[in-house]
Amino acid sequence: MKFQHVPASRGALWVRQGLAAFATRPLAFSGLLGLSLFASFALAFIPVLGPFLLLGMFPLLSLGFMIATRMTLAGQVPLPTVFIAPLRGDRQRRRAQLWLYAGYALAAFLIWLLTYTIAGARVIELQQLLYSAGTTPEMIDARLSDGHLQLGMLVLFVLSSVLSVVWWHAPGLVHWGGMSASKSLFFSLVACWRNRGAFAIYMLVWFGAVLAAVILVSLVSSLLGQVEIGKVLMLPVWLMVMSAFYASLFFTFADSFELESADIGSPPP
């Protein structure tokens, strides 16, 4: 296993590659994301254990999409089985994956617990306000002016970003590199730091893509004079953008590491 350093401009290429992969199999990638959303809703209704399972599925979700992208590059159609493929490996890999999922769920829970300790129920109240039909911009501004909420949101953003960086490559390193859970987390952190310029561009370009999609939908609804049309269009547009984002994750991994024991560009077994 060797690290690979890439220039900052590679971040924009990762986005283009993700969009190209999605364009190759748009229905397959959108279907995988839709299935993931359905599974998350189902888990949310399971008492006590459901929220932890929901948090733990995020690393599995990212790896499943990486496998789907790899299959697409190999000319294959990705199926929902990509989400159980990581657990079909040998005992060592399967155990490491489960440790990663459990560790991520615990870390995410602790971050939310800390946020709630700082901001109290203000974060939940803000979410309810955002989804309320009668919410006005003035109401949101008044809520965001709360100092405790601002600090809580800052802590949530910073710690969640750190969590994402540490776990970014870890599932793939276990699946394709055969690493232990702890080693994969360390390698993921180092790889993201070494290629931080590329990742910064990568995130900025995706932010711009999301912003452009929102502006486009708003423009279409304004030209047609129908606000409800914008709400209807937003869901499929959001699904496409998010599907393309997840499709691009494989390229961030493939460019960050050189696997000596296996070629990650070849078709999966």
C-alpha positions as CSV (number, residue, x, y, z in Angstrom):
1,M,0.0,0.0,0.0
2,K,1.5,3.3,-1.1
3,F,0.2,6.9,-0.8
4,Q,-0.2,8.9,-4.0
5,H,0.1,12.6,-4.0
6,V,-2.1,14.4,-6.6
7,P,-2.2,18.1,-7.6
8,A,-5.1,20.3,-6.3
9,S,-6.6,20.4,-9.8
10,R,-7.4,16.7,-9.5
11,G,-10.3,17.6,-7.3
12,A,-12.2,19.1,-10.2
13,L,-11.4,16.0,-12.2
14,W,-12.9,13.8,-9.6
15,V,-16.1,15.7,-9.9
16,R,-16.1,15.3,-13.7
17,Q,-15.4,11.6,-13.4
18,G,-18.2,11.2,-11.0
19,L,-20.6,13.0,-13.3
20,A,-19.4,10.8,-16.2
21,A,-19.9,7.6,-14.2
22,F,-23.4,8.7,-13.2
23,A,-24.3,9.6,-16.8
24,T,-23.3,6.0,-17.8
25,R,-25.7,4.4,-15.4
26,P,-28.1,7.2,-14.2
27,L,-31.0,4.9,-13.3
28,A,-28.8,2.4,-11.4
29,F,-27.1,5.1,-9.3
30,S,-30.3,6.9,-8.6
31,G,-32.0,3.6,-7.7
32,L,-29.2,2.8,-5.2
33,L,-29.5,6.2,-3.6
34,G,-33.3,5.8,-3.4
35,L,-32.9,2.3,-1.8
36,S,-30.5,3.8,0.7
37,L,-33.0,6.6,1.6
38,F,-35.7,4.0,2.1
39,A,-33.5,1.9,4.3
40,S,-32.6,4.9,6.4
41,F,-36.3,5.8,6.9
42,A,-37.0,2.2,7.9
43,L,-34.1,2.1,10.4
44,A,-35.3,5.4,11.9
45,F,-38.5,3.7,13.1
46,I,-36.7,0.9,15.0
47,P,-36.7,1.8,18.7
48,V,-33.4,2.4,20.5
49,L,-31.2,0.4,18.1
50,G,-32.4,2.0,14.9
51,P,-30.6,5.4,15.2
52,F,-27.3,3.7,15.9
53,L,-27.8,1.4,12.9
54,L,-28.7,4.4,10.8
55,L,-25.5,6.2,11.8
56,G,-23.4,3.1,11.2
57,M,-24.7,2.6,7.7
58,F,-23.0,5.8,6.3
59,P,-19.5,4.1,5.8
60,L,-21.2,1.1,4.2
61,L,-23.2,3.5,2.0
62,S,-20.0,5.2,0.7
63,L,-18.2,1.9,0.1
64,G,-21.2,0.5,-1.7
65,F,-21.2,3.4,-4.1
66,M,-17.5,3.0,-4.6
67,I,-18.0,-0.6,-5.6
68,A,-20.9,0.5,-7.9
69,T,-18.6,3.0,-9.7
70,R,-15.9,0.4,-10.1
71,M,-18.5,-2.0,-11.6
72,T,-19.7,0.8,-13.9
73,L,-16.1,1.4,-15.1
74,A,-15.8,-2.4,-15.8
75,G,-18.9,-2.3,-18.0
76,Q,-21.2,-3.9,-15.4
77,V,-24.5,-2.8,-14.0
78,P,-24.3,-2.1,-10.3
79,L,-27.0,-3.9,-8.3
80,P,-28.2,-3.4,-4.6
81,T,-25.8,-6.3,-3.7
82,V,-23.0,-3.7,-3.7
83,F,-24.2,-2.8,-0.1
84,I,-23.7,-6.4,1.2
85,A,-20.5,-7.1,-0.8
86,P,-18.2,-5.6,1.9
87,L,-19.6,-8.1,4.4
88,R,-19.0,-11.0,2.1
89,G,-15.2,-10.9,2.4
90,D,-13.0,-13.0,4.6
91,R,-13.5,-13.0,8.4
92,Q,-10.7,-10.4,8.9
93,R,-12.2,-7.9,6.5
94,R,-15.7,-8.4,7.7
95,R,-14.7,-7.9,11.3
96,A,-12.7,-4.7,10.4
97,Q,-15.7,-3.4,8.5
98,L,-18.1,-4.0,11.4
99,W,-15.6,-2.2,13.8
100,L,-15.6,0.8,11.4
101,Y,-19.4,1.0,11.3
102,A,-19.7,0.7,15.0
103,G,-17.0,3.2,15.6
104,Y,-18.5,5.7,13.2
105,A,-21.9,5.3,14.8
106,L,-20.5,5.9,18.3
107,A,-18.4,8.9,17.2
108,A,-21.3,10.5,15.4
109,F,-23.6,9.9,18.5
110,L,-21.0,11.6,20.8
111,I,-20.8,14.5,18.4
112,W,-24.5,15.0,18.5
113,L,-24.6,14.6,22.3
114,L,-21.9,17.3,22.6
115,T,-23.9,19.5,20.2
116,Y,-27.1,19.0,22.2
117,T,-25.2,19.7,25.5
118,I,-24.1,23.1,24.0
119,A,-27.2,24.1,22.1
120,G,-29.9,22.2,23.9
121,A,-33.1,21.6,21.8
122,R,-32.3,24.6,19.7
123,V,-30.9,22.5,16.8
124,I,-34.0,20.4,16.7
125,E,-36.2,23.4,16.9
126,L,-34.3,25.0,14.0
127,Q,-34.8,21.8,11.9
128,Q,-38.5,21.9,12.6
129,L,-38.6,25.6,11.7
130,L,-36.9,25.0,8.4
131,Y,-39.5,22.3,7.4
132,S,-42.5,24.3,8.6
133,A,-44.7,25.7,5.9
134,G,-45.3,29.0,7.6
135,T,-41.7,29.8,8.3
136,T,-40.4,33.3,7.3
137,P,-36.8,34.4,6.7
138,E,-37.2,36.7,9.8
139,M,-38.0,33.7,12.0
140,I,-35.0,31.8,10.8
141,D,-32.7,34.9,11.3
142,A,-34.0,35.3,14.8
143,R,-33.3,31.7,15.6
144,L,-29.8,31.8,14.1
145,S,-28.9,34.8,16.2
146,D,-28.9,32.6,19.3
147,G,-25.3,32.4,20.5
148,H,-25.7,28.9,22.0
149,L,-27.1,27.6,18.6
150,Q,-24.2,29.2,16.7
151,L,-21.6,27.6,18.9
152,G,-23.4,24.2,18.8
153,M,-23.6,24.3,15.0
154,L,-19.9,25.3,14.8
155,V,-18.9,22.3,17.0
156,L,-21.2,20.0,14.9
157,F,-19.7,21.2,11.6
158,V,-16.0,21.0,12.8
159,L,-16.3,17.6,14.5
160,S,-18.4,16.1,11.7
161,S,-15.8,17.3,9.1
162,V,-13.0,15.6,11.1
163,L,-15.1,12.4,11.4
164,S,-15.6,12.4,7.7
165,V,-11.9,12.8,6.9
166,V,-10.9,10.0,9.3
167,W,-13.4,7.6,7.8
168,W,-13.3,8.8,4.2
169,H,-11.0,6.1,2.8
170,A,-11.2,3.6,5.6
171,P,-13.9,1.3,4.3
172,G,-12.2,1.0,0.9
173,L,-8.8,0.4,2.6
174,V,-10.3,-2.5,4.5
175,H,-12.2,-3.9,1.5
176,W,-9.5,-3.7,-1.1
177,G,-6.3,-3.3,1.0
178,G,-7.2,-5.8,3.7
179,M,-6.2,-3.4,6.5
180,S,-7.3,-3.5,10.1
181,A,-9.8,-0.9,11.2
182,S,-7.3,1.2,13.2
183,K,-4.7,1.2,10.4
184,S,-7.3,2.1,7.8
185,L,-8.4,5.1,9.8
186,F,-4.8,6.3,10.1
187,F,-4.1,5.9,6.4
188,S,-7.4,7.7,5.6
189,L,-6.4,10.7,7.7
190,V,-2.9,10.9,6.3
191,A,-4.1,10.5,2.7
192,C,-6.7,13.2,3.0
193,W,-4.2,15.5,4.6
194,R,-1.5,14.9,1.9
195,N,-4.1,15.6,-0.8
196,R,-5.9,18.4,1.1
197,G,-5.6,20.8,-1.9
198,A,-7.4,18.4,-4.2
199,F,-10.1,17.6,-1.6
200,A,-10.6,21.4,-1.0
201,I,-11.2,21.9,-4.7
202,Y,-13.4,18.8,-4.8
203,M,-15.7,20.1,-2.1
204,L,-15.8,23.6,-3.6
205,V,-16.8,22.3,-7.0
206,W,-19.5,20.1,-5.5
207,F,-20.8,23.1,-3.5
208,G,-20.9,25.1,-6.7
209,A,-22.7,22.3,-8.5
210,V,-25.4,22.1,-5.7
211,L,-25.8,25.9,-5.7
212,A,-26.1,25.9,-9.5
213,A,-28.8,23.2,-9.4
214,V,-30.8,25.2,-6.8
215,I,-30.5,28.4,-8.9
216,L,-31.5,26.6,-12.0
217,V,-34.6,25.0,-10.4
218,S,-35.5,28.4,-8.9
219,L,-35.1,30.1,-12.3
220,V,-37.3,27.6,-14.1
221,S,-40.0,27.9,-11.5
222,S,-39.8,31.7,-11.6
223,L,-40.0,31.8,-15.4
224,L,-43.1,29.5,-15.4
225,G,-44.6,31.5,-12.5
226,Q,-45.2,28.3,-10.5
227,V,-43.4,27.9,-7.2
228,E,-44.9,24.4,-6.7
229,I,-43.1,23.3,-9.9
230,G,-39.8,24.2,-8.3
231,K,-40.6,22.0,-5.2
232,V,-41.5,19.1,-7.5
233,L,-38.3,19.5,-9.6
234,M,-36.0,19.8,-6.6
235,L,-36.3,16.2,-5.5
236,P,-35.2,14.5,-8.7
237,V,-32.5,17.1,-9.2
238,W,-31.2,16.6,-5.7
239,L,-31.2,12.8,-6.3
240,M,-29.2,13.2,-9.4
241,V,-26.6,15.5,-7.8
242,M,-26.2,13.3,-4.7
243,S,-26.0,10.2,-6.8
244,A,-23.2,11.8,-8.9
245,F,-21.4,12.8,-5.7
246,Y,-21.4,9.3,-4.4
247,A,-20.3,8.0,-7.8
248,S,-17.3,10.3,-7.5
249,L,-16.1,8.8,-4.2
250,F,-14.3,5.9,-5.9
251,F,-12.0,8.3,-7.8
252,T,-10.9,10.1,-4.7
253,F,-9.8,6.7,-3.3
254,A,-8.2,5.4,-6.5
255,D,-6.1,8.5,-6.9
256,S,-5.0,8.6,-3.3
257,F,-3.5,5.0,-3.0
258,E,-1.6,2.6,-5.0
259,L,-2.6,-1.0,-4.1
260,E,0.2,-3.4,-4.5
261,S,-1.7,-6.7,-4.0
262,A,-4.7,-5.9,-6.2
263,D,-5.7,-3.8,-9.1
264,I,-8.8,-1.8,-7.9
265,G,-9.5,-0.9,-11.5
266,S,-10.3,-4.5,-12.5
267,P,-13.8,-6.0,-12.2
268,P,-14.7,-7.1,-8.8
269,P,-14.9,-10.9,-8.1
